[in-house]
Amino acid sequence: MHPILFSLGPFTIYSYGVLLAAAYLIGLGMAVRRAREAGLDGNRVLDLGIWVIIAALVGAKALLFVVDFRQFTSSWADFTTLLRSGGVFYGGLIAAVVVCIYQLKKHHLPLWASADLFAPGIALGYMDGRLGCLMSGCCYGRATDVAWAITFTDPAANLNVGTPLNVPLHPTQIYESLAGLIIFLALMVLERRGRGFPGRTFWMFVLLYSVSRFVIEFYRGDDRGFVFSAVSTSQAISLVLAPLSLFMLWYLARPEQPAAPEAPRGPRKPRFA
């Protein structure tokens, strides 16, 4: 593909960075628009989104550093590749959720209703971001002979993230991009059907993403860390988040319990000074 979009003298503009920035802008713009439609303060949601983006960038790289600790600490040159890498999406998601909860409490915004505003934009931004992975060659798939395999030939992809060259690979970046699009469409349809409740859209996103990520991980070929030599780091997180999302969907969907009636009071006795 084209890891380097273009160069301006000593400055190199990478395709992944451009598409990642576009992904964040797409998600943020959709969240602000949905907030205004819901009658919430769009400016506060915009401020919240900026903090979420910063947390997502830091969290994604932090989890990537933990997963590939030996690689990034073997030499200074290997460490600098962390700056060119996008990171692990789950790391960004978890960090963004933590910062989001703090900011929501600080600005007195409704927790689950606000989370619902961001969920479709995250899915749509994820779709765009994975196209950036395709352009740069990261998050590549296993070698395969399927008819839709892709072959990377740009030496920059191999230099930056170790992408195998001239080998047919599963287009896992396209798989994940399509998953993001399907999740986005599913969320938009589900919002208009059934009995809605705050938190449904967000936790449906978590559920659908966890399932799709767990499956697609079997086709990934890059070194991304494993837990107990059985499942990848992202699959292990999916195994936690999928049942958690099912529980939260059940918990938040429960009908509100009517307040218990107060016990009848007897006649008040006269008080004497």
Stockholm file with secondary structure:
# STOCKHOLM 1.0

chainA/1-273         MHPILFSLGPFTIYSYGVLLAAAYLIGLGMAVRRAREAGLDGNRVLDLGIWVIIAALVGAKALLFVVDFRQFTSSWADFTTLLRSGGVFYGGLIAAVVVCIYQLKKHHLPLWASADLFAPGIALGYMDGRLGCLMSGCCYGRATDVAWAITFTDPAANLNVGTPLNVPLHPTQIYESLAGLIIFLALMVLERRGRGFPGRTFWMFVLLYSVSRFVIEFYRGDDRGFVFSAVSTSQAISLVLAPLSLFMLWYLARPEQPAAPEAPRGPRKPRFA
#=GR chainA/1-273 SS CCSEEEEETTEEEEHHHHHHHHHHHHHHHHHHHHHHHTTSCHHHHHHHHHHHHHHHHHHHHHHHHHHTHHHHHSCHHHHHHHHHSCCCHHHHHHHHHHHHHHHHHHHTCCHHHHHHHHHHHHHHHHHHHHHHHHHHTCSCBCBCCCTTCEECCCHHHHHHHCCCSSSEECCHHHHHHHHHHHHHHHHHHHTTSSCCCTTHHHHHHHHHHHHHHHHHGGGBCSCCCEETTTEEHHHHHHHHHHHHHHHHHHHHHSCCCCCCCCCCCCCCCCCCC
#=GC SS_cons         CCSEEEEETTEEEEHHHHHHHHHHHHHHHHHHHHHHHTTSCHHHHHHHHHHHHHHHHHHHHHHHHHHTHHHHHSCHHHHHHHHHSCCCHHHHHHHHHHHHHHHHHHHTCCHHHHHHHHHHHHHHHHHHHHHHHHHHTCSCBCBCCCTTCEECCCHHHHHHHCCCSSSEECCHHHHHHHHHHHHHHHHHHHTTSSCCCTTHHHHHHHHHHHHHHHHHGGGBCSCCCEETTTEEHHHHHHHHHHHHHHHHHHHHHSCCCCCCCCCCCCCCCCCCC
//
